[in-house]
Amino acid sequence: MIETRSLRVLAIAGLFAGLLGACGGGGGDSTPAVPIADTAEAWWNQEAAGRWAFTVTDTRPGLAGSRVNLVTIEPAPAGSAPGIVNFVHSTGLVDGERMEEPRFFDGSAIQAVVDLATGEAYPEVPAPLLADVKTTIYDDSEAIDFDGDGVTDGTLRLLVTVALATEASRTVPAGSFSNVLRARTEITVSVTVPALAYSDSVTSSLTTWYAPGVGPIRREYVDPLFSAPNNVAYEELSGVSLAAVKAGTVPGFVVLDAIGAGTDSGIAGIPAMASDGSNVLIVSNKEAGASDTLVGAIMAPDGTRLWQGTLVDDGSSNFNSLYAAASFDGLNYQVFWVRPSDGVLVGQRLSPSGTVLGPLAGTPVGAPIGTSARLAAASDGSNVLLVWQRFANGTTWVTEGQLIDRNGQAIPATSFSLATGEADVSVARSGAGYLIARASPQGGTVGFVRVSDTGVLLDADWQELAGSGPFATDPRVTAHPDGFLVGWTSWASSPNAGITNTILSRRIAFDGNVLDAADVAIDANPISGRFGFALTGSGQGLFAGWVKDLTLDPMQTADRARVARAPWASGAPVFGTPGSYWYTTPALQPPPDAYPVAVAAGDRYVMAWLENLQSAATPSDRVVATIVHPPTAR
């Protein structure tokens, strides 16, 4: 497709390239016309909430070698002609800058808009669609005055042609698509200066592949200002979210707009997630002056919010209670939080439709444990095992747990307690029991214990796994066909020193046996500035995700969030090469407080994290999410 703004860029670039002696050209084609279709309707897609994500590879010197282009639909500017759809690119293919691409379908052809007010346009995909016919879609000349003396010195001509063809299928990261339409557009800029007997031209090309019901799935731009092979930029569809198709990784959903840390130096809530098998609940603390609340949003498969509201309202607050936990008990969501005013551990139930089922003050499920406590929860489809770590006596951490029934009440005689080192905590259920994992950062080890469905400890104490580094953080556990998979971040030195880290794992059988003699890498690539790690699994596979510090390399916007997947199979998992995904306008602030979490929801995964903004220009925190669907076949 022709990028409207890019035509002006190419015209100026082509002028200078021509004067420097670049050459190129167009030409006719005598191949007999083969009808493809009467109209381009099959390859046009317009949806108010449509989102398309493209991974960009750019070989040209001086431009970011890899980035992600997120295409969304925004209202056309005021005064635009009716019927125009405004596709907004986060990073244009030609120059890497944000761009707007107004287009419309006129009933026959796909038109690219030149003038928003008048609706003047030219056919990006002309109709009827004929194969192997070079059609002129734009031809304009204008006088040029080189020396500014008011006298015309020559002529600048811009000629745009397009030739169409079809491909039986085309595979891109988002999946495989059939009946693909290919449009090769050539843009030729010609300069003629009669007084100098000078005439030259330069040609660039932009080839676009369209899939039925989806729109563009691949673009390739050949830049005449550079020499091959370093003259190509191309982008391929890596994620799409439309009514009829959802595939790949779709970044950019702002789940909780301004969860409310304001402009202070503190941190808003750390997100927690749960799924009912289709939709996803995300919860987080909201700090609002002297009052804290636990807020949440239920997100549909396409990323839209079905519900957003308050789950627990403390009324008054003494401390900022950062940690929360969430699970789905088979009927309703259950969320847990430490009430800031009195340090009491409380729960709340929420129906899948977004009805709060308990008092807004929360239902106490245990004694006061302090607002610094870490929380985690998992369910067997009926009861919920709630696990927390509290700072006992101001000197040591203690891990405790309790079964909660579907009414949100603590089940008597199901509580337990274990001593532990300073650590985060995670819990998952698989088979007929639960596994709790915790890390000991200073000791570089990760420990686990098993708990039965009836709340009985199956291990007398922590079973230690040796970490491959002096520091271990972010313990995470999820179900695995062989039992459980425990993962953690292994640091080469102190996390506060910003040294590189890797992500490692081990499988634990239902009987407690460690199935891997050595650590299994989830991501063995040492990365500096990686903060936080999320892990989840389902019958669709295993998912790992993490967040990077964008301030280390602001040009690499695609590196803010990364995800990797492994098949759901017995044996040590083999995670694929991590993919990098940009999610929103980069906020160039350190994100060590990202705290990513992930959950499996049907055939997709959702990862969310906290964007902790602390500046007057961006006064509010927010939780953002990335949705990962399986690749499609259409």
C-alpha positions in Angstrom: 0.0 0.0 0.0 1.2 3.6 -0.6 1.9 5.6 2.5 0.5 9.0 1.7 3.2 10.9 3.6 5.9 8.7 2.2 5.2 10.0 -1.4 6.4 13.4 -0.4 9.4 11.9 1.4 10.2 9.8 -1.7 9.8 12.8 -4.0 12.3 14.9 -2.1 14.7 11.9 -1.6 14.3 10.9 -5.3 15.2 14.4 -6.4 18.5 14.4 -4.6 19.2 10.8 -5.5 18.7 11.7 -9.2 21.0 14.6 -9.0 23.7 12.3 -7.5 23.4 10.0 -10.5 21.1 7.2 -9.2 19.2 5.4 -11.9 16.2 3.2 -12.3 12.9 3.1 -14.2 9.6 1.6 -14.9 8.4 0.2 -18.2 5.4 -1.6 -19.7 4.3 -5.1 -19.6 2.8 -7.0 -22.6 1.7 -10.1 -20.6 -2.0 -10.8 -21.3 -4.3 -9.7 -18.5 -5.7 -12.5 -16.3 -8.8 -11.5 -14.2 -8.4 -11.9 -10.4 -11.6 -10.3 -9.1 -14.1 -7.6 -10.0 -13.4 -5.7 -6.7 -10.9 -5.6 -3.9 -13.5 -6.2 -1.2 -12.1 -9.6 -0.1 -8.8 -8.1 0.8 -10.1 -5.0 2.6 -10.6 -5.0 6.3 -12.0 -2.2 8.4 -12.9 -2.7 12.1 -13.3 -0.1 14.7 -11.2 -2.1 17.2 -8.9 -3.8 14.8 -5.2 -4.1 15.7 -2.4 -5.4 13.6 1.2 -5.9 14.9 4.2 -6.2 12.5 7.8 -7.2 13.2 10.0 -4.9 11.1 13.4 -5.8 9.8 15.4 -2.9 8.3 18.7 -3.5 6.6 19.4 0.2 5.8 22.2 1.9 7.7 21.2 4.4 10.4 17.7 3.0 11.0 16.7 0.7 13.9 17.4 -2.8 12.6 14.3 -4.3 14.3 11.2 -2.8 15.7 7.5 -3.5 16.0 4.8 -1.6 14.1 1.5 -1.5 15.8 -1.3 -0.5 13.5 -4.6 0.7 15.1 -7.7 2.6 13.8 -8.2 6.1 15.1 -10.9 8.6 14.1 -10.2 10.5 10.9 -9.2 14.2 11.7 -12.0 16.7 12.0 -13.1 18.0 8.6 -12.2 14.8 6.7 -14.4 13.5 3.9 -16.9 10.8 5.0 -16.0 7.2 4.8 -12.3 7.6 5.4 -10.7 5.0 7.8 -7.5 6.3 9.5 -4.9 3.5 10.0 -2.2 4.7 12.4 1.2 3.1 12.3 3.4 3.4 15.4 6.5 3.2 13.2 6.3 3.7 9.4 8.2 1.3 7.2 9.9 4.1 5.1 11.3 6.3 7.8 10.5 4.6 11.1 8.3 7.5 12.3 4.7 7.4 13.5 2.3 7.9 10.5 -1.3 8.1 9.7 -2.6 6.3 6.6 -6.1 7.4 5.6 -7.8 4.9 3.2 -11.3 3.8 2.1 -13.0 1.2 0.0 -15.1 2.8 -2.7 -17.1 -0.4 -3.5 -14.5 -1.5 -6.1 -11.0 -0.4 -5.3 -9.0 0.3 -2.1 -8.2 4.0 -2.2 -5.3 5.9 -0.6 -6.2 9.4 0.4 -4.2 12.4 -0.7 -6.4 15.2 0.6 -8.5 14.5 3.8 -10.8 17.5 3.3 -11.8 16.7 -0.2 -11.3 13.0 -0.2 -9.0 13.1 -3.2 -7.4 9.7 -3.5 -5.8 7.3 -5.9 -6.3 3.5 -6.1 -3.9 1.6 -4.0 -5.5 -1.6 -5.3 -7.2 -0.7 -8.6 -10.3 -2.5 -9.8 -11.1 -4.7 -11.6 -8.2 -6.7 -10.4 -6.0 -7.9 -13.3 -2.9 -10.0 -12.9 0.4 -8.9 -14.4 -0.8 -5.6 -15.7 1.1 -2.5 -14.7 -1.5 0.2 -14.0 -0.7 3.9 -13.6 -2.4 5.1 -10.5 -0.7 8.5 -10.0 1.1 10.8 -12.5 1.9 14.4 -11.6 4.5 16.9 -12.7 5.4 20.3 -11.3 7.9 23.0 -12.2 11.0 23.4 -10.1 13.2 26.5 -9.5 16.6 25.4 -8.4 18.2 28.9 -7.7 15.1 30.6 -6.3 15.1 33.4 -8.9 11.5 32.9 -9.8 12.3 31.3 -13.1 11.4 27.7 -13.8 14.6 25.6 -14.3 13.1 22.2 -14.9 10.4 19.6 -14.2 9.8 17.1 -11.4 7.6 14.2 -12.2 6.2 11.6 -9.8 4.8 8.4 -11.5 3.2 5.6 -9.4 2.3 2.3 -11.0 1.0 -0.9 -9.5 1.0 -4.5 -10.8 -1.2 -7.2 -9.1 -0.7 -11.0 -8.7 -1.9 -13.7 -6.5 -0.1 -16.3 -4.3 -1.7 -19.6 -3.2 -0.4 -19.1 0.3 2.0 -17.0 2.4 3.4 -17.8 5.9 4.3 -15.0 8.4 4.8 -15.1 12.2 1.1 -14.7 12.8 0.3 -17.8 10.7 -0.4 -19.1 7.2 -2.8 -17.4 4.9 -4.2 -18.5 1.5 -5.4 -16.7 -1.6 -3.0 -13.8 -1.0 -3.1 -10.8 -3.2 0.3 -9.2 -4.0 0.6 -5.6 -5.1 3.9 -4.3 -6.4 4.0 -0.5 -6.4 6.8 1.4 -8.2 7.4 5.0 -7.4 9.5 6.8 -10.0 10.8 10.3 -9.5 12.1 12.0 -12.7 14.0 15.3 -12.9 14.4 17.2 -16.2 16.6 20.4 -16.5 16.6 21.5 -20.2 19.2 24.2 -19.8 21.7 21.6 -18.5 20.5 18.9 -20.9 20.0 16.8 -17.8 17.4 14.1 -17.3 17.4 11.3 -14.7 15.1 9.2 -12.6 15.1 7.0 -9.6 12.7 4.2 -8.7 11.7 2.7 -5.4 9.3 -0.1 -4.9 6.8 -1.1 -2.2 5.3 -4.6 -2.4 2.3 -5.4 -0.2 0.7 -8.9 0.4 -3.0 -8.9 1.4 -4.8 -11.8 3.1 -8.6 -12.1 2.7 -10.4 -10.8 5.8 -7.2 -9.5 7.4 -5.6 -6.9 5.1 -1.9 -6.4 4.7 0.2 -9.3 6.1 3.6 -8.3 4.6 5.3 -5.2 3.2 8.7 -4.9 1.5 10.2 -1.5 0.7 13.3 -1.2 -1.6 15.1 2.1 -1.0 17.0 3.5 -4.0 19.2 5.7 -1.8 21.1 2.6 -0.6 22.9 -0.2 -2.3 21.8 -3.8 -2.1 21.6 -5.8 0.0 21.4 -3.0 2.6 18.5 -1.2 0.9 15.5 -3.2 2.1 13.0 -2.8 4.9 10.2 -5.3 5.4 7.6 -6.1 7.9 5.5 -9.2 8.6 2.3 -9.7 10.5 3.2 -11.0 14.0 -0.2 -10.5 15.6 -3.7 -9.6 14.7 -6.9 -9.0 16.7 -10.1 -8.8 14.6 -13.6 -10.1 15.0 -13.0 -13.0 12.6 -9.4 -13.8 13.4 -7.0 -13.5 16.4 -3.5 -14.8 16.0 0.1 -14.2 17.1 1.2 -11.6 19.7 -1.0 -8.5 19.9 0.6 -5.8 22.1 -0.6 -2.5 23.3 -3.7 -3.0 25.5 -3.9 -0.6 28.4 -5.8 -2.6 31.0 -6.0 -0.1 33.9 -5.8 3.5 32.9 -4.1 5.3 35.8 -4.2 3.0 38.7 -3.0 5.9 40.7 0.5 6.3 42.2 0.3 10.0 41.2 3.5 12.0 41.1 5.0 10.7 44.3 8.1 8.5 44.5 6.2 5.5 45.5 4.8 2.6 43.5 1.3 1.6 42.6 0.0 -1.9 43.0 1.7 -5.0 41.6 -0.7 -6.8 39.3 -2.2 -10.2 39.8 -4.2 -12.3 37.3 -6.7 -15.1 36.9 -8.8 -16.6 34.1 -12.1 -18.3 33.9 -10.9 -20.1 30.8 -12.0 -17.4 28.4 -11.8 -13.9 30.0 -9.0 -12.6 32.2 -9.2 -10.7 35.5 -6.4 -8.3 36.3 -6.2 -6.6 39.7 -4.0 -4.0 41.3 -3.8 -1.6 44.2 -4.8 2.0 43.5 -3.2 4.6 45.7 -5.3 7.7 46.1 -4.0 10.0 48.7 -5.1 8.8 52.2 -7.2 6.0 50.8 -6.2 2.8 49.0 -8.4 0.5 47.0 -8.0 -2.8 45.2 -9.2 -2.3 41.6 -9.7 -4.7 38.7 -10.6 -5.2 35.1 -12.1 -8.2 33.2 -10.6 -8.4 29.7 -12.2 -10.2 26.8 -10.2 -12.3 24.3 -9.8 -9.3 22.0 -8.4 -7.1 24.8 -11.6 -5.0 25.4 -12.7 -4.4 28.9 -15.9 -6.1 29.9 -15.8 -4.7 33.4 -13.7 -2.4 35.5 -14.3 -1.3 39.1 -13.4 -1.4 42.8 -13.0 -4.8 44.6 -11.9 -3.7 48.0 -12.2 -0.1 49.4 -10.2 0.4 52.6 -11.7 3.8 53.4 -8.5 4.9 55.1 -5.0 3.9 54.7 -1.8 3.8 56.8 0.4 2.0 54.2 0.6 1.3 50.5 -0.3 -2.4 50.2 1.4 -3.5 47.0 0.7 -7.2 46.7 -2.5 -9.0 45.6 -3.4 -12.5 44.5 -6.2 -13.9 42.3 -7.6 -17.2 41.3 -10.8 -18.7 39.7 -12.6 -21.3 41.8 -14.7 -22.8 39.0 -17.6 -20.5 39.7 -16.2 -17.1 40.6 -13.0 -15.1 40.8 -11.4 -14.8 44.3 -9.0 -12.0 45.0 -6.9 -11.4 48.1 -5.2 -8.3 49.5 -3.8 -7.0 52.8 -6.0 -4.2 53.9 -3.7 -1.2 54.4 -5.5 0.4 57.4 -5.1 -2.6 59.7 -2.9 -5.2 57.9 -5.6 -7.8 57.9 -5.6 -10.3 55.0 -9.0 -10.1 53.3 -10.6 -11.7 50.3 -13.3 -10.7 47.7 -15.3 -12.7 45.3 -16.2 -11.5 41.8 -18.6 -13.1 39.3 -17.4 -13.7 35.8 -19.7 -10.9 34.6 -18.2 -8.4 37.1 -20.6 -8.5 40.1 -18.8 -7.9 43.4 -20.2 -10.6 45.7 -18.8 -9.5 49.1 -18.6 -6.4 51.3 -16.4 -3.6 49.9 -14.3 -3.8 53.0 -13.4 -7.3 52.1 -13.9 -10.5 54.1 -11.1 -11.3 56.6 -9.5 -14.7 55.9 -6.7 -14.5 58.4 -5.0 -12.5 61.2 -3.1 -9.2 60.5 0.1 -10.1 58.5 1.4 -6.6 57.5 1.3 -4.8 54.2 4.7 -6.0 53.1 3.4 -9.6 52.7 3.7 -11.4 49.4 0.6 -13.3 48.2 -0.1 -16.1 45.7 -3.1 -18.2 45.0 -4.1 -21.3 42.9 -7.3 -23.4 42.7 -8.3 -27.0 42.2 -11.5 -25.9 40.6 -13.3 -25.7 43.9 -11.2 -24.5 46.8 -8.4 -22.0 46.6 -5.0 -22.4 48.2 -3.9 -19.0 49.4 -0.2 -18.6 50.2 1.6 -15.6 51.7 5.0 -14.6 53.1 5.0 -12.2 56.0 7.9 -10.5 57.8 7.7 -12.0 61.3 9.2 -10.1 64.3 10.8 -7.6 61.9 13.7 -10.0 61.3 12.7 -13.2 59.4 10.2 -14.2 56.6 7.6 -16.9 57.3 5.6 -18.7 54.6 2.1 -19.6 55.5 -0.9 -21.0 53.7 -4.7 -21.6 54.0 -7.4 -23.2 52.0 -10.4 -21.0 51.1 -13.8 -22.4 50.1 -16.1 -21.0 47.3 -17.8 -18.8 49.8 -14.6 -17.0 50.5 -14.2 -18.5 54.0 -11.1 -20.1 55.5 -11.5 -23.9 55.8 -10.6 -24.9 59.4 -7.6 -27.0 60.1 -6.0 -26.4 56.7 -3.4 -23.8 57.6 0.4 -24.4 57.7 3.6 -22.4 58.3 7.2 -22.7 57.1 10.3 -20.6 57.8 12.0 -19.2 54.7 14.5 -16.7 53.6 13.7 -13.3 52.1 11.9 -14.1 48.8 8.9 -13.9 46.5 6.5 -16.8 46.4 4.5 -18.6 43.8 2.0 -21.5 43.8 0.4 -23.7 41.1 -1.8 -26.9 41.1 -1.2 -30.0 39.0 -2.5 -33.6 39.4 -3.9 -33.9 42.9 -1.9 -31.2 44.7 -0.1 -27.9 44.8 3.5 -26.9 44.6 4.9 -23.7 46.3 8.1 -22.2 45.2 10.3 -19.5 46.8 13.7 -18.0 46.1 16.5 -17.0 48.5 18.3 -14.2 46.7 21.3 -14.1 49.0 21.7 -17.8 48.9 21.2 -18.2 45.2 18.8 -21.1 45.7 15.2 -21.9 44.9 13.1 -24.1 47.2 9.8 -25.9 46.9 7.2 -27.7 49.0 4.2 -29.7 48.1 0.7 -29.4 49.6 -2.2 -31.8 49.1 -5.7 -30.7 48.0 -6.7 -31.1 51.6 -4.1 -28.5 52.8 -1.6 -31.0 54.2 2.1 -30.3 53.8 3.7 -33.3 51.9 7.3 -32.1 52.6 8.5 -31.4 56.1 10.6 -28.5 54.9 11.8 -26.7 51.8 13.4 -28.8 49.2 16.3 -26.8 47.7 17.3 -26.5 44.1 20.7 -25.2 43.3 20.6 -22.0 41.3 23.3 -21.3 38.7 24.4 -18.0 40.1 25.0 -16.3 43.4 21.6 -14.6 43.3 18.1 -16.1 42.4 14.9 -14.0 42.2 11.4 -14.2 40.7 10.5 -17.8 41.6 7.6 -19.0 39.4 5.8 -22.4 39.2 3.3 -23.7 36.7 1.7 -27.1 35.8 3.7 -29.4 33.5 2.8 -32.8 32.0 5.4 -34.4 34.3 4.1 -32.5 37.3 5.4 -28.9 37.8 7.9 -26.6 36.2 9.7 -24.2 38.5 11.5 -21.2 36.9 13.6 -18.4 38.3 15.9 -15.5 37.3 19.6 -16.3 37.9 21.9 -13.3 38.3 25.6 -13.3 37.7 26.0 -10.7 40.5 23.7 -8.6 42.7 20.5 -7.6 41.0 21.1 -4.0 42.2 24.3 -3.9 40.2 22.5 -4.3 36.9 24.5 -7.4 35.9 23.2 -9.8 33.3 20.9 -12.6 34.2 19.4 -15.7 32.6 16.1 -17.6 33.2 16.4 -21.2 34.3 14.0 -24.0 35.4 13.6 -27.6 36.7 10.8 -30.1 36.5 9.3 -31.5 39.8 7.3 -34.7 39.7 4.1 -35.1 41.7 6.0 -37.3 44.2 8.6 -34.5 44.8 11.4 -36.0 42.7 13.5 -33.5 40.8 13.4 -34.8 37.2 16.3 -32.7 35.7 19.8 -33.3 36.9 20.8 -29.8 35.6 19.1 -26.5 35.1 16.9 -26.3 32.0 17.2 -22.9 30.3 14.1 -20.9 29.5 16.3 -18.1 28.2 20.0 -18.8 28.4 20.9 -15.5 26.7 22.4 -13.2 29.4 20.4 -9.9 29.3 21.2 -6.8 31.1 18.3 -4.7 32.4 15.8 -7.6 32.5 13.3 -7.0 35.4 10.7 -9.5 36.3 9.7 -12.9 35.0 6.3 -14.5 34.4 5.5 -18.2 33.8 2.3 -20.0 33.1 1.1 -23.1 31.3 -1.9 -25.0 29.9 -2.7 -27.8 27.6 -1.7 -25.4 24.8 1.9 -25.2 26.0 4.2 -23.3 28.3 4.7 -19.5 28.3 7.4 -17.3 29.7 7.7 -13.6 29.5 9.8 -10.7 30.9 10.2 -7.0 30.7 13.4 -5.0 29.9 14.6 -1.5 30.8 14.0 0.6 27.7 16.3 3.3 28.9 19.3 1.1 28.1 18.5 1.4 24.4 15.6 3.7 23.6 15.8 2.9 19.8 15.0 -0.8 20.5 11.3 -0.2 21.3 10.6 -3.9 20.5 12.6 -4.9 23.5 10.3 -3.7 26.2 8.5 -7.0 26.5 9.6 -10.5 25.4 7.8 -13.8 25.3 8.9 -17.4 24.6 6.9 -20.6 24.3 7.5 -24.3 24.6 5.3 -27.3 23.5 3.1 -29.0 26.2 4.9 -32.4 26.3 6.5 -34.8 28.7 10.3 -34.2 29.1 12.5 -31.2 29.6 10.8 -28.2 27.8 12.5 -26.6 24.8 11.5 -22.9 24.6 11.6 -21.2 21.3 13.6 -18.1 20.4 12.1 -15.2 22.4 10.2 -12.7 20.4 10.3 -9.0 21.2 7.2 -6.9 21.3 6.6 -3.2 21.7 3.3 -2.3 23.4 2.7 1.4 23.7 4.4 4.7 23.3 7.8 4.1 25.0 8.0 5.7 28.4 11.8 6.3 28.9 11.8 5.7 32.6 13.4 2.8 34.5 10.9 0.0 34.9 12.5 -2.2 37.6 9.0 -2.2 39.2 7.4 -3.9 36.2 6.5 -7.1 38.1 5.1 -9.0 35.1 2.5 -11.8 35.6 1.0 -14.2 33.1 -2.0 -16.5 32.8 -3.3 -19.0 30.4 -6.8 -18.3 29.1 -8.2 -20.9 26.7 -5.9 -21.1 23.7 -4.1 -17.9 24.4 -1.8 -16.3 27.0 -2.0 -12.9 28.6 1.0 -11.1 30.2 0.5 -7.9 32.2 2.9 -5.7 34.0 3.0 -2.4 35.9 4.3 0.7 34.0 5.5 2.7 37.0 5.6 6.3 35.8 7.0 8.9 38.2 7.2 12.3 36.5 5.1 15.4 36.3 4.7 14.8 32.6 3.2 11.3 33.1 1.7 11.5 36.6 -0.2 8.2 36.6 0.8 4.5 36.7 -1.0 1.9 34.6 -1.1 -1.8 34.0 -0.6 -2.8 30.3 -1.1 -6.3 28.8 0.1 -8.3 25.8 -2.1 -11.1 24.4 -0.5 -14.1 22.7 -2.7 -16.2 20.4 -1.7 -19.4 18.6 -0.7 -18.8 14.9 -3.6 -19.1 12.5 -4.2 -21.1 9.3 -6.6 -19.5 7.0 
